[in-house]
Amino acid sequence: MLVSAIVFAVVAATFYAGHQVADHVFGQSDKQAAHKAAPGWDGWRHLLGHIVAYHLVVVVMLTIAIVALDLPVTGVGLAAGVGFSAVSHAILDRRWPVRWLLIHTGSADFADRQAPICGMYLADQSLHAACLWVSALLIACI
């Protein structure tokens, strides 16, 4: 049980660091960020480009952590965790699910707020963190 907890802690920390680097530095162009929620093929093309680049960064970081620390993870667990990350990230980055959730939880004003913080961005990042937590659990427990 302690080994699973250690794997979870390392993977969760790596996912979080990877998310920051991949979402804000190496895994998304300005054009992808601007168009990934657009309707039709144009939006999906930009979104898929971002999801692939993002997960390339995250998988490299996970691989380094797993190898360097000799973590006991399974291929099935890795596939489940990274797969959940990819699917959940793509859903959230379409933007409408985040807005829908905020509106239906009584935070419509927060969804529209731009200053002093952008409500949609903060909610998006919070939901990504929650999904990465699930991904880390999948990797540690499967």
Backbone as numpy.savetxt, mean C-alpha at the origin, in Angstrom:
# Nx Ny Nz CAx CAy CAz Cx Cy Cz
5.43 -19.15 18.21 4.62 -17.95 18.21 5.48 -16.69 18.21
6.57 -16.71 18.97 7.46 -15.55 19.02 8.10 -15.30 17.66
8.42 -16.37 16.94 9.02 -16.21 15.61 8.05 -15.50 14.67
6.78 -15.87 14.70 5.78 -15.20 13.86 5.66 -13.73 14.22
5.74 -13.42 15.51 5.66 -12.02 15.95 6.85 -11.23 15.44
8.03 -11.83 15.46 9.22 -11.16 14.95 9.12 -10.95 13.44
8.68 -11.99 12.73 8.49 -11.86 11.28 7.49 -10.75 10.99
6.39 -10.73 11.72 5.39 -9.68 11.52 6.00 -8.30 11.74
6.74 -8.12 12.81 7.32 -6.81 13.13 8.28 -6.35 12.04
9.14 -7.23 11.59 10.11 -6.87 10.55 9.39 -6.58 9.23
8.46 -7.43 8.86 7.75 -7.25 7.59 6.88 -5.98 7.63
6.21 -5.73 8.75 5.39 -4.52 8.86 6.25 -3.26 8.75
7.39 -3.26 9.43 8.28 -2.10 9.35 8.82 -1.92 7.93
9.14 -3.03 7.28 9.66 -2.97 5.92 8.58 -2.51 4.95
7.37 -3.03 5.11 6.25 -2.58 4.27 6.02 -1.08 4.44
6.07 -0.59 5.68 5.80 0.83 5.91 6.89 1.70 5.27
8.14 1.33 5.49 9.25 2.09 4.88 9.17 1.99 3.35
8.90 0.79 2.86 8.77 0.59 1.42 7.63 1.40 0.84
6.54 1.47 1.57 5.40 2.27 1.10 5.78 3.74 0.94
6.46 4.27 1.92 6.84 5.68 1.87 7.75 5.95 0.67
8.74 5.11 0.49 9.70 5.30 -0.62 9.03 5.04 -1.97
8.21 4.00 -2.04 7.60 3.63 -3.32 6.45 4.57 -3.71
5.69 5.05 -2.75 4.56 5.91 -3.09 4.98 7.35 -3.34
6.11 7.76 -2.76 6.48 9.17 -2.83 7.79 9.47 -3.54
8.60 8.46 -3.86 9.90 8.73 -4.48 10.12 7.91 -5.75
10.20 6.59 -5.63 10.61 5.74 -6.75 9.50 5.02 -7.49
8.31 4.92 -6.91 7.29 4.05 -7.49 6.11 4.75 -8.12
6.23 6.05 -8.40 5.10 6.75 -8.99 5.56 8.06 -9.62
5.26 8.23 -10.87 5.58 9.48 -11.55 4.47 10.50 -11.30
4.76 11.76 -11.58 3.74 12.79 -11.46 2.55 12.47 -12.37
2.85 11.98 -13.56 1.79 11.67 -14.53 0.91 10.53 -14.01
1.53 9.50 -13.43 0.75 8.40 -12.87 -0.14 8.90 -11.73
0.43 9.72 -10.86 -0.35 10.25 -9.73 -1.53 11.08 -10.21
-1.33 11.84 -11.26 -2.38 12.72 -11.77 -3.47 11.96 -12.51
-3.14 10.81 -13.11 -4.09 10.13 -13.99 -4.58 8.76 -13.50
-4.06 8.25 -12.39 -4.39 6.88 -11.98 -5.85 6.69 -11.57
-6.55 7.75 -11.28 -7.97 7.63 -10.93 -8.89 8.04 -12.08
-8.30 8.33 -13.23 -9.10 8.75 -14.39 -9.96 7.58 -14.89
-11.09 7.88 -15.48 -11.93 6.80 -16.00 -11.31 6.12 -17.22
-11.72 4.90 -17.43 -11.32 4.17 -18.63 -9.90 3.66 -18.61
-9.44 3.25 -19.80 -8.14 2.62 -19.96 -7.00 3.55 -19.52
-7.12 4.85 -19.78 -6.07 5.79 -19.40 -5.80 5.72 -17.90
-6.83 5.74 -17.10 -6.66 5.66 -15.66 -6.06 4.33 -15.22
-6.59 3.24 -15.77 -6.09 1.92 -15.40 -4.64 1.73 -15.85
-4.26 2.26 -16.99 -2.87 2.14 -17.47 -1.91 2.84 -16.51
-2.26 4.05 -16.09 -1.41 4.78 -15.15 -1.39 4.11 -13.78
-2.53 3.60 -13.35 -2.61 2.91 -12.07 -1.76 1.64 -12.08
-1.88 0.85 -13.12 -1.11 -0.40 -13.19 0.39 -0.13 -13.24
0.80 0.91 -13.96 2.21 1.28 -13.97 2.71 1.62 -12.58
1.90 2.36 -11.83 2.26 2.70 -10.45 2.30 1.46 -9.56
1.31 0.59 -9.67 1.25 -0.61 -8.81 2.46 -1.50 -9.07
2.85 -1.67 -10.31 4.02 -2.50 -10.64 5.30 -1.87 -10.09
5.52 -0.58 -10.35 6.73 0.09 -9.88 6.78 0.11 -8.35
5.66 0.41 -7.72 5.56 0.45 -6.27 5.95 -0.90 -5.67
5.37 -1.98 -6.20 5.63 -3.29 -5.63 7.01 -3.83 -5.97
7.60 -3.35 -7.04 8.99 -3.69 -7.32 9.88 -3.16 -6.19
9.67 -1.93 -5.80 10.43 -1.33 -4.70 10.19 -2.11 -3.40
8.92 -2.37 -3.10 8.58 -3.06 -1.85 9.15 -4.47 -1.83
9.05 -5.19 -2.94 9.55 -6.57 -2.98 11.08 -6.60 -2.83
11.77 -5.66 -3.43 13.23 -5.59 -3.24 13.55 -5.37 -1.77
12.86 -4.44 -1.14 13.12 -4.18 0.28 12.76 -5.37 1.16
11.64 -6.03 0.87 11.27 -7.23 1.62 12.31 -8.33 1.44
12.76 -8.52 0.21 13.75 -9.56 -0.06 15.04 -9.30 0.72
15.49 -8.07 0.73 16.70 -7.72 1.47 16.51 -8.02 2.96
15.38 -7.62 3.54 15.13 -7.87 4.96 15.04 -9.36 5.26
14.34 -10.10 4.42 14.16 -11.54 4.64 15.49 -12.27 4.57
16.29 -11.94 3.56 17.59 -12.61 3.40 18.57 -12.18 4.50
18.66 -10.89 4.74 19.62 -10.38 5.73 19.32 -10.90 7.12
18.05 -11.06 7.45 17.67 -11.49 8.80 17.30 -12.97 8.86
17.42 -13.66 7.73 17.11 -15.08 7.64 15.73 -15.39 8.22
14.73 -14.62 7.73 13.37 -14.79 8.24 12.70 -16.01 7.63
12.03 -16.80 8.46 11.32 -17.98 7.95 9.95 -17.60 7.39
9.90 -17.32 6.10 8.63 -17.00 5.45 8.39 -18.03 4.35
7.12 -18.20 4.00 6.78 -19.14 2.94 6.46 -18.39 1.65
6.61 -19.08 0.56 6.24 -18.50 -0.73 4.77 -18.17 -0.79
3.94 -19.02 -0.21 2.50 -18.78 -0.19 2.18 -17.55 0.65
2.84 -17.42 1.80 2.63 -16.25 2.64 3.05 -14.97 1.94
4.21 -15.01 1.27 4.68 -13.84 0.52 3.72 -13.49 -0.60
3.27 -14.49 -1.33 2.33 -14.24 -2.42 1.02 -13.64 -1.89
0.54 -14.16 -0.77 -0.71 -13.65 -0.19 -0.53 -12.20 0.28
0.57 -11.94 0.98 0.80 -10.60 1.50 1.03 -9.56 0.42
1.88 -9.88 -0.54 2.16 -8.93 -1.63 0.93 -8.81 -2.54
0.24 -9.92 -2.76 -0.99 -9.88 -3.57 -2.06 -9.00 -2.93
-2.26 -9.16 -1.62 -3.23 -8.31 -0.92 -2.82 -6.85 -1.00
-1.53 -6.59 -0.85 -1.03 -5.22 -0.95 -1.34 -4.64 -2.32
-1.07 -5.39 -3.37 -1.29 -4.89 -4.73 -2.77 -4.59 -4.99
-3.62 -5.53 -4.63 -5.05 -5.35 -4.89 -5.62 -4.20 -4.05
-5.30 -4.18 -2.76 -5.84 -3.12 -1.91 -5.29 -1.75 -2.31
-4.03 -1.69 -2.68 -3.44 -0.42 -3.10 -4.14 0.09 -4.37
-4.38 -0.80 -5.30 -5.05 -0.40 -6.54 -6.46 0.10 -6.27
-7.18 -0.58 -5.40 -8.55 -0.15 -5.08 -8.53 1.23 -4.44
-7.69 1.43 -3.45 -7.63 2.73 -2.76 -7.19 3.84 -3.70
-6.26 3.55 -4.59 -5.73 4.59 -5.48 -6.70 5.00 -6.59
-7.81 4.33 -6.72 -8.84 4.82 -7.64 -9.55 6.03 -7.04
-9.32 6.28 -5.78 -9.77 7.45 -4.99 -11.24 7.40 -4.59
-12.13 6.97 -5.45 -13.54 7.00 -5.08 -13.85 6.12 -3.86
-13.16 4.97 -3.66 -13.48 4.19 -2.46 -13.14 4.94 -1.17
-12.06 5.72 -1.19 -11.68 6.50 0.00 -12.74 7.57 0.26
-13.13 8.29 -0.78 -14.17 9.32 -0.64 -15.47 8.69 -0.16
-15.87 7.56 -0.75 -17.10 6.88 -0.35 -17.06 6.54 1.14
-15.93 5.97 1.59 -15.79 5.59 2.99 -15.90 6.81 3.91
-15.23 7.89 3.56 -15.30 9.10 4.39 -16.73 9.65 4.44
-17.38 9.70 3.32 -18.76 10.21 3.28 -19.69 9.35 4.13
-19.52 8.03 4.03 -20.42 7.11 4.73 -20.03 6.85 6.18
-18.97 7.47 6.64 -18.61 7.38 8.07 -18.72 8.75 8.74
-19.43 9.67 8.08 -19.68 10.97 8.66 -18.56 11.98 8.52
-17.67 11.78 7.54 -16.53 12.67 7.37 -16.48 13.29 5.98
-17.64 13.65 5.45 -17.69 14.26 4.12 -16.91 15.57 4.07
-16.98 16.39 5.13 -16.22 17.65 5.16 -14.72 17.38 5.13
-14.29 16.34 5.84 -12.87 15.98 5.85 -12.41 15.56 4.46
-13.27 14.84 3.73 -12.94 14.41 2.37 -12.69 15.60 1.46
-13.37 16.70 1.70 -13.22 17.89 0.86 -12.17 18.87 1.36
-11.67 18.66 2.56 -10.71 19.60 3.17 -9.38 19.57 2.43
-8.85 20.74 2.14 -7.54 20.87 1.48 -6.51 21.53 2.40
-6.94 22.32 3.37 -6.02 23.02 4.26 -6.58 22.99 5.67
-5.78 22.84 6.68 -4.32 22.83 6.65 -3.74 21.48 6.20
-4.62 20.48 6.02 -4.18 19.18 5.48 -5.18 18.75 4.43
-4.76 17.86 3.58 -5.66 17.29 2.58 -6.29 16.03 3.18
-7.60 16.12 3.44 -8.29 15.00 4.07 -8.23 13.71 3.27
-8.42 13.80 1.97 -8.37 12.60 1.13 -7.00 11.95 1.17
-5.95 12.76 1.10 -4.59 12.21 1.13 -4.32 11.52 2.46
-4.67 12.18 3.55 -4.41 11.60 4.87 -5.20 10.30 5.06
-6.46 10.29 4.63 -7.27 9.08 4.74 -6.69 7.97 3.86
-6.28 8.32 2.63 -5.67 7.37 1.71 -4.43 6.72 2.35
-3.56 7.53 2.90 -2.33 6.99 3.50 -2.64 6.14 4.73
-3.62 6.54 5.51 -4.01 5.75 6.69 -4.57 4.39 6.28
-5.38 4.37 5.24 -5.94 3.11 4.77 -4.87 2.22 4.15
-3.90 2.82 3.45 -2.77 2.03 2.94 -2.02 1.38 4.10
-1.77 2.14 5.16 -1.05 1.59 6.33 -1.82 0.42 6.94
-3.13 0.54 7.04 -3.94 -0.55 7.58 -3.85 -1.79 6.69
-3.88 -1.58 5.38 -3.77 -2.72 4.46 -2.39 -3.36 4.51
-1.35 -2.56 4.71 0.00 -3.12 4.84 0.12 -3.93 6.12
-0.60 -3.53 7.16 -0.64 -4.29 8.39 -1.22 -5.68 8.13
-2.32 -5.73 7.35 -2.93 -7.02 6.97 -1.93 -7.83 6.14
-1.26 -7.19 5.20 -0.28 -7.89 4.37 0.84 -8.50 5.22
1.30 -7.76 6.21 2.35 -8.28 7.10 1.84 -9.47 7.92
0.60 -9.40 8.36 0.02 -10.54 9.08 -0.07 -11.78 8.19
-0.47 -11.58 6.95 -0.55 -12.72 6.03 0.82 -13.37 5.83
1.84 -12.54 5.64 3.19 -13.09 5.44 3.67 -13.82 6.69
3.40 -13.26 7.85 3.90 -13.85 9.10 3.13 -15.10 9.50
1.88 -15.21 9.10 1.03 -16.30 9.60 0.77 -17.44 8.63
1.10 -17.24 7.35 0.84 -18.31 6.38 2.13 -19.04 6.04
